[in-house]
Amino acid sequence: MGKDLRIKSKVFDDAKRAPNRAMLRAVGVTDEDFKKPMIGIASTWSEVTPCNIHLDDLAIKAKEGAREAGGVPMIFNTITVSDGISMGTSGMRYSLPSRDVIADSIETVVGAENLDAYVAIGGCDKNIPGCLISIARSDVPAVFVYGGTIAPGYRKGEKLDIVSVFEGVGKHNNGDIDDEELRGIECNACPGAGSCGGMYTANTMATAVEALGMSLPGSSSNPAESPEKWEDCQKAGEAAYHLLEKGIYPKDILTKKAFENAITAVMALGGSTNAVLHLLAIANAAEVDLTVDDFNRIQAKVPHLADLKPSGKYVMEDLHKIGGVPAVMRLLLDNGFLHEDCLTVTGKTIAENYADAPVLSDDQDIIHPLSDPYRADGPLIVLKGNLSPSGAVAKVSGVKVKRHTGPARVFNNEEEATNAVMNNEINEGDVLVIRYVGPKGGPGMPEMLSISAILVGKGLGQSVALLTDGRFSGGTHGLVVGHIAPEAQSGGPIAFLKEGDMVTIDSEQKEISMDVAEEEIAKRRANWQAPELYKRGVLGKYAHNVSCSSLGAVTDFINRNDQ
């Protein structure tokens, strides 16, 4: 190999390891292979979602790249679940916990098999942060490669995606479209493989990972079914081997500056609220001191430039056609918004990676010029106040209302709240509150895309505020605030909110409060008892171990006094 690589798998050279070598021979490892590093290919392939259905072929391309570079590649799999399929059902409680299952399972295989480096391939929302959490914990070189975005669907000349269907349900309930039209939207929204097409959670996190320096340039915006995506995977396999040659490890890349670059890219492109949760979790795994206050600090100085769904009109495939995320990264670098000296998985710096990236043309309107931003500051804000002392998260792109005060309409689960909306019991000016759906209380912090999309479909997206200690999908838009912390289950103030209490959300002051005196809150607290925590299976383990959402809802946070 020409270099004395730090190879963990050399443990098998010892004579007493003959039984271990015998096992490996059975899967095709040769005498010559035992001299080479073993490169894992962690695939989240599955047939349960279009986001991941093509990843088996992509894993094979990554394997080819790792072998051609000089390694011995081995594919292994982990789980995935589909947020879009589980949305609005009890299955959505499993979504966020799956992130930790994915991280734990990849870490387990990499550690148990003494792998020397690996490529992790993810597609759906929780695959990406799950893979990155495992990478951040690893003591071996690693590269992430994104499965890519889905192509938009079309009906009557209009672009569609999965959010079009959720909003179609609200329009149907409102009498604005009939059964045939709703079915037409349903049947045309998702035309093939790939993750949801707008700047929703999967595309947001893929962008964040590229800006972190943990994937190759262009990986986040190359579509799922494109020649560029095949090339991504081949090069990722090669890159994992070369990182081992150069002695570059994840914690060399995952620095505080790198996380600031990721937040900057997410703000500029108008990414999902879930980016806050997931970047905090990845930083925790990398032992980087990142807090919700860092998001507000960066939000104040980074403009929102992208006219992308859900608040805009374009999808990731459109961005790809004008230069993709690399063109955006170059724009941000050229104007001093990024730390240009951050190391990446290419072995080069961010500045070196994008020095020759495409320059955005003046005749496109997907990415606005800095002189005319979509919004002067970032669209993701952290709100604090007596309703959420530890912070709540809102996405204000496309929201015209800067301040909303209204009576609380309080529900302890999503189903009852959805029935109230569908039965026209929620009125303009109301503040719809769904609580006891946080990380512990859900358990699993389910997303509320279904009900938020129904509100938009019924024309209430700007006139009814929706608050929750749960989460929102990256496809959610409107007057919504999630991640309210501490959550109701942990005795956060949202647990003491009563029907009719006046609640104020102020995006300019970054405040969320209830007009209830501290003495009254204390009285309500004294008469409150926490519901019993869920005890069984994955959800039970999660409920008893997960941290506050303001800390990333992680299950391995060191300080257990985190509420």
N, C-alpha and C positions, 0 to 999 in steps of 0.2 A: 504493500500500500504506500510505501514511501514515507509514512509518518507513524509515530508511535501514538496512535489514538487512545484516548481514555475509554477502553471498551469493557463494560461491565460483564458482557457475555464471555469474556476470557476465563471466567470462573470455570467454564466447562472444559478447559485444557487439562485440568488436574486429573490424574489417573483415576482417582476415586469417583470422578464424575462420569465414568463410562455408562452407567444406567441412564443418566440425563441425556448423554449424546445418543444413546440408542433410541430414545423417544424422539429426538429431533431427526434422526435418520429416517424414521418412519414417515415424516412429513416432507422429506425431500432434501434435507440438509446434507451436504457432502463434506469430505475431508477438507477440501479447499475452502468451503464455506465457513468452516469453524475458525478460519483465520481472519474472517471479515466481521464487521459490526452487524448486529441484528437490528433492523429498522422495522418498527411496528407501523402498520397502517390501521389506525382506529377509525372504523367506518360506522356511521349511524344509519346505514341502509335499512329500509323497511318498506313494506308494501302498504302500510297503514296511512300514508300521506303522500300527496304529490311532491311535497318538498324534498323527500328523501328517496323516492322510488327509483331514481337513476344513479344513486350513489355507489351501487355495486360496480358499475362500469367505471366510474371515476376512481374508485379504490384500486382497480386493476391498473389504470394508467399511472397512479402514484407509485404502485408497486414496481412497474416497469422502470420508472425514473430512478427509484432507489436502487434497483438492481444494476442498471446501467452505470450509475455513479460509483458502484463498488460495494454496495451493501447486500445483506441477505434479508429481503423484505418478507414480512408475514402479516397478512390481513387478519384482524379480529373485529368483532362487532359489539355494539352496545345498543341500547334501546332508543326509541323516540316515541313521542306522542304528538298528536296534532291538536294544536289549540283551536284551529278553525272547526274541527269536527267535534271537539268536546265542549265548545263554547255554549253557554246557556244551559248546560247540563251538570249533574253532580260530578261528571268526569273531569270537569275543569279544575277540580281541587287537586288533581294529580299533576297538573302542568308544571308548576314551579318546583315541586319536589323532584320531578324528573330531572331537572337541571343538576341536582346533587347526586342523584342515582347515576347519571351519565358520568359526572366528574369522578365519583368514587370508583365506578367500574373500570374506567380507563386507567386511573391511577393503580388499581389493583392488578390489572394485566401487565402494565409496564413494569411494575415492581416485582411481581411474582415471576415473570418470564425473563428478568434481567435484560430487558431491551436497552439498546444503546442510544436510540433516538427514535422519534416517531413523527408521523404525519397524522393529524386529526382532521377528519372530513365531516362537516356538519351542514344541515340544510334548514331545518325548522327552528323556531324561536329559541327553544331551550337547549338545542344541540350546541349552538355556538358558544354561549357562556359556559355551558357544561364542559365542553372541550377546553376552553381557555382556563377554567378553574383547575382542571387536571394539569394543564401545561404549566400554570403558575406554581403548582405544588411540586413539579417534577425537578429532578436533579439530572435530567438528560436533555439534550437539544430537541426542539420540537418546532413544527410548522403547522399552521392551520390553513386549510383550504375550504372555501365556501362552495357549496353545491350550486349556487346561482339562483337568480330570480326567474320566475315564471313569465311567459309572454302574456300580454293582456288578451282578454277575450273581447269579442265584438258582437254587438247586436244593434241593428238599425244604424250602423255607422258610429256608434258610441262605444268607447272603451269601457270594459267591465273588469272587475276583480271581485274577490270574495266579499269585500265590504259592500259592494253594490247589491249583493244578495241580502245581507243583513238589513241594509237601509230599505231594500225593496219590501221586506216584511212590514216595516213601519208604514210605508206608502200603501201597501195592501190593506192594512188594518184601518188606515185613514180613509179608504175608499178611493184613493187616487189612481190605483192600477188594479186590473182584474186578475183572476187566477191565471189566465193564459200568459199575460205579460210577466207575472212573477215567475212562472215556470220557464219562460223564455230567458229571463235573466239568469236563473239557476243553471240552466243547461249550457250556457255560453260563457260563464264567468271564469272557469278554470280550464284552459284548453290543453294543458300538458304538464310536464314535470317542472319543478322549481318552486321556490318559496314565494309567498304573496308579494304582488308586484310593486306596491307603493313603498314609500319610506316608512314601512311598518317595522315590527321588531326585528325580523330576520335580516332585512336589508340594512337596518340601522346598526345592528350589532356586527354585521359583516364589515360595514364601513368603519366602525370603531376599531375592529381588530386590525384592519389594514392600516389605519392611522396609528395604532399602537406599535406597528412594525412587526406584527406576528403573522402576517400573511404576505404573499408576494403582491407587488403593485398590479392593480387591475382585478385581483381576485374577487373583490366585493361587488363589482358591477358587471362582470362578464356573465351573460345570461346562462341559465342551466343547460339549454340545448343549443350550444354554440361551439365552434372549433376552438375558440379562445379558452373555453372552460376545460376542454380536454388537455390543452397545452398547460393550463394552470396546474393541473394535477400531476402531469409528467414532471414539470419543473419543481413542484413541491417535494416530490420524492427525492429529486437530486439535491434540493436545498437542505433537506434534513441531514443527508450525508455530509454535505459541505460544512454545515454548522458544527458537526462533530470534528471534522478536520481542523476547523478554526478555533475550536474550543469555546464556542459561543452558546451560552445557556439562557433559558427563559428570563431569569432574573437580571441578566445583563441588558435585556431589552425592556422589560416591564418596570420602568422607573416612574417616578412621580411626573417627570416631564412628558413621558410617553402617554400617561393617562390624561394629562392636560391636552395633548394633541388629539386624543380620541374624543374628548368632550368638545373640543373646538370643531372638529369635523361633524359631529352629531348636531351641534347647534347650527352650523352653517347650512346643513342639509335638512333641518327640521325633523329630527329623528324622534323615535318613540320614547314615551315616559319610562318604559322598561329599561332604557339605557342607564338610568340613574341606579336602579336596583342592581343590574348586572355588573356594571363597572365597579360599583362598591364591592361586590362579591369577589370579582377577579382581583381587585386591589388587596382585599383581605387575604386571599390565597397567596399573593405575591409579597405579602408583608409590606405593602406600601400604604402610607398614611393618607388616605383619601376620604373626604367627608362630604356630606350634602352641601356644606357651605362652599366647597370648591366649585360646585356646579353654578351657584349664583354668582360667584366671583368671575367666572369665565363667561357666563351668560351676559353679563353687563357690558362686555367689550367685543363680543363676536356677533356680527350681523347674520340674520337669517336670509339666505340667498336663493333657496331652491323652491320652485313652484311644483312641488311633488305631492301626490296623494299622501294622506287623506285630506289635508286642507287645501291642496293645490289640484292641478289637473293632469300632471304627467306621472309616469311610472319609471322604474329603474331601467327598463330596456331603453326608454327614450334618452335617459342620461348616458347610457352606454354608447349610444349612437353619436353623441357629440363629444366624446372623449372620456366619459365615465368618471369614476372617483379620482383617477390619476390627474385629470384636468382640473378638478376642484382642489386637490391637494397642491398642485402647482400654483393655482391662484392664491391659495391661502399662504403658501410659502413665500411667493413673490411679494406679498404685502405684509409680511412680518407677523402673521397670526400663529405660526407654528414654531416649535423648538426644532431647528433644522439639524441639530447635531445628534439627535436620538438614533441609536443603533437599531438595525432591523434584521430580519431573517435572511436577507440577501448578503449580510456581512457588511453592507454599506449603510450610510446614514439616510435619514429621510430626505435630506436635500439632494443627495446623490441619486437616490431612487427616482426622483421626479424631475430632475434637471431637464430631461428631454421629453417630458410628458406633453400631450397636446395642449395648445393654448385655446381657451374657449373662444368661439367665434362671436362676433358682434351681432350676427343675424339669427341667433337662437334666443329663446325666451324662457328656457328651463332654469338656467342659472342666471340670476339678475346680476348686473354689475355692482361693484361696491359703491358706486355713486348713486345707485337707485335700488337699495336692498328691499327685499320682501318685507322686512322688519329691521329696524335699526339695531336691535339687540336680539339675543337668542330666544327661541320660543319655549324652551323648557325652564320652568321656574320652580323654586322651592319656597313654599309658603309656610310661615310659622305664626303662632298666636295661641290664644287660650284653648282653641279647639284641637290644635296639633303642635304641642311644644317641641317635639322632636323633628318636625318637618313633614310636609305633604308635597306632592308633586303635581303640577299642572302643565299642560301643553296649550299655549295661548295663540298659536298660529291660526289665523283665520277667524279668531274669536273677536268680535267687535266690542263686546261688553267688557269694560275694564273693571267695573265694580258692580257687584250684585248683592242685594240684601233682600232676604225673603224668609218666610216661615218654614221651619224644618218639617218635612214629612218623613217620619222615621220608620224604617223597616229593618228587621233583624236577619233577613235573607233576601237573595235576589229574586226568587220566584214570586214572593208576595209583592215586591216592588214592581216587577214586570206586569203582574196581573192588574195592579193599580193603574199603570200607564195604559195598558191595552183596554181597560174599562173606562178610560177617560176620567179618572179620579184625580189626576195630577194636572194642576193648572199653571198657566203662565205666571212667573214670579216665584214659584215654589222652589225650595231647596230639598231635593230628593236625597235622602241619606240611607245608604245600605251599610250596615255595620255587622260586627262579629264574623267578618269574612277576611280577616287579616291572615298573616302567616300561621299563627297559632289557632285563631278562631275558626278559620275556614273549615278544617285546616287546609293550608296550601295557597292562600291568597289568590283566589280565582279572579279571572278577568271579567270585565263587565261590558264587553263589546256588544253583546246582544241587546241589552237594554239601552245603551247609549245610542246605538244605531237606530233603534225603534224611535227614540225621542227625536233624532234628526229626521227620520222618515215621516214623522207626524208633524214636523215643522216646529218642534219645541227645543231644538238644539242650542239656540241662543237665549231662550227665555226661561228655561228651567235649568237650574244648577244641579249637577249630580255629584255627590260626595260619597267616598267610601274608604274604609281601611283595607279594602282589596285593591286590585290593580285594574288597569285598562289596557286593552289591546293597542298595539301600534297603529291599528286601523281606526281607533276612536278619534273623533274630533267633536268639538262643541264645548260647552261650558262645564267641564268636568275636572274634578280634583280627586286624586287617588293617593294611596300609600300613607294615609293619615296615621300618624304615629305619636305616641304609643297607640296601639290598636285597642279596640273595645275589650277584647279578651284579657288583655293585660292591665285593664283599669285605666286606659287612656280617657281623656275627657269626652271623646265621642260616645263613650258608654253612658254618659250622664245627660246626653242631649234628650230633650222631650219634644213631643209633637207640639208644634206652634212656636217653639223658641226661635227667635230671630237670629239668622246666621248671615255673616258678611264674608264675601270673597273679594279681595282687592288685589288685582294682579300687579298694579303699579307699585303699591306699598308692600307687595309680597306678604300679605296678611290673610289669615283665615281665623275667624273668631265667632264666638256665640255671645249674644247679649244676655249673659247670665252672670250674676255677681259671684265672686269667689266664695262667699259665705254659703250661697245656695248650692254651688258645685260641691263644696265640702259636705253639705248636708246630704246631697244625693249620693255621694261617694260612701258615706257612712251606712247607708241603707242598701248598698249594692253588694252582690255576691257574684263572683266570676262563675260562668258556666263551667261544667266539668270538661276537662280537656279530652279530646278524642284519644283512644287508647290502643286501637288495633292496627297491626300491619304497618305499611309504609307511612300512611298518614298519621298514625299514632306516634311513631318514632319521630316524624318531622315535627309534630306539634310540641313534643316535649324537648326538642333540641334547637329549634330555629330561633334566630335572633330577631330583633326589631327590624322592620323594613328600612328604617333610616340607617341601618348598618349593613344593608344588602340582603337581609333575610337569609343569612348563612347558618349552616349547621355545625360549624367548627370555630365559631368566634371565641377568642381566648377569654375575654372578660364576660362572665356570665351575668354580671349585674348590668345588663345592657338595655333594660327597659326604662 
